[in-house]
Amino acid sequence: MAIFFSIMLFSGMFMYSYFHKHMLSMLLSLEYMVLMMFCLIFYIMNIYNMDLYFSVIYLIMSVCEGALGLSIIVLMVRMYGNDYFSSLSILMC
């Protein structure tokens, strides 16, 4: 089962590198990787009968990361009309 989660994690990494032009696609694939890492951590912690406090903290941090990424995307779309990474050079001005 851990091999399945690892394969899914690597497929998320592939999709992250494949959709490098759109920020929303990158955020979705990043959240997919975070979810697969959570499943892998949860599975391993259940095998060794460990406490699941770390997994709750991990979920809290990943939700905060997703909310911040989504707010940046909304700000970019409202100001510049797209979510391309090529328009990030405009943000430096």
C-alpha positions as CSV (number, residue, x, y, z in Angstrom):
1,M,0.0,0.0,0.0
2,A,2.9,2.4,0.7
3,I,4.2,1.7,-2.8
4,F,0.8,2.9,-4.2
5,F,1.0,6.2,-2.3
6,S,4.6,6.7,-3.4
7,I,3.6,6.1,-7.0
8,M,0.8,8.6,-6.7
9,L,3.1,11.1,-5.0
10,F,5.6,10.8,-7.9
11,S,2.7,11.2,-10.4
12,G,1.8,14.5,-8.6
13,M,5.4,15.6,-8.9
14,F,5.3,14.9,-12.6
15,M,2.1,16.9,-13.0
16,Y,3.6,19.7,-11.0
17,S,6.6,20.0,-13.4
18,Y,4.4,19.4,-16.5
19,F,1.9,22.3,-15.7
20,H,4.5,24.9,-14.9
21,K,2.9,27.8,-16.8
22,H,-0.4,28.1,-14.9
23,M,-0.3,28.9,-11.2
24,L,-3.7,27.3,-10.5
25,S,-2.6,24.0,-12.1
26,M,0.6,24.0,-10.0
27,L,-1.4,24.7,-6.8
28,L,-3.8,21.8,-7.6
29,S,-1.0,19.4,-8.2
30,L,0.8,20.6,-5.1
31,E,-2.3,20.0,-3.0
32,Y,-2.5,16.6,-4.6
33,M,1.0,15.8,-3.5
34,V,0.3,17.1,0.0
35,L,-2.7,14.8,0.2
36,M,-0.8,11.8,-1.0
37,M,2.0,12.6,1.6
38,F,-0.7,12.7,4.3
39,C,-2.1,9.4,3.2
40,L,1.4,7.9,3.3
41,I,2.2,9.4,6.7
42,F,-1.1,8.2,8.1
43,Y,-0.6,4.7,6.7
44,I,2.9,4.4,8.2
45,M,1.9,5.8,11.6
46,N,-1.0,3.3,11.7
47,I,1.3,0.4,11.0
48,Y,3.6,1.3,13.8
49,N,0.7,2.2,16.2
50,M,2.0,5.7,16.7
51,D,0.0,8.8,17.8
52,L,-1.6,10.8,15.0
53,Y,-0.8,14.2,16.4
54,F,1.8,14.9,13.8
55,S,-0.7,14.1,11.0
56,V,-3.2,16.7,12.4
57,I,-0.4,19.3,12.5
58,Y,0.6,18.4,9.0
59,L,-3.0,18.9,7.8
60,I,-3.3,22.3,9.5
61,M,-0.1,23.5,7.8
62,S,-1.2,22.2,4.4
63,V,-4.6,23.9,4.7
64,C,-2.9,27.2,5.6
65,E,-0.6,26.7,2.6
66,G,-3.5,26.1,0.3
67,A,-5.4,29.1,1.5
68,L,-2.4,31.4,1.0
69,G,-1.8,30.0,-2.5
70,L,-5.4,30.5,-3.5
71,S,-5.4,34.1,-2.2
72,I,-2.3,34.8,-4.3
73,I,-4.0,33.4,-7.3
74,V,-7.2,35.5,-6.7
75,L,-5.1,38.6,-6.3
76,M,-3.2,37.9,-9.6
77,V,-6.3,37.2,-11.6
78,R,-8.0,40.4,-10.3
79,M,-5.0,42.6,-11.0
80,Y,-3.6,41.1,-14.2
81,G,-6.4,39.0,-15.6
82,N,-4.5,35.7,-15.8
83,D,-2.5,33.2,-13.7
84,Y,0.5,32.7,-15.9
85,F,3.9,32.6,-14.4
86,S,5.2,34.8,-17.2
87,S,3.3,37.7,-15.7
88,L,5.1,37.4,-12.3
89,S,7.8,39.8,-13.6
90,I,5.1,42.5,-13.6
91,L,4.8,42.0,-9.8
92,M,8.4,43.2,-9.2
93,C,7.6,46.7,-10.5
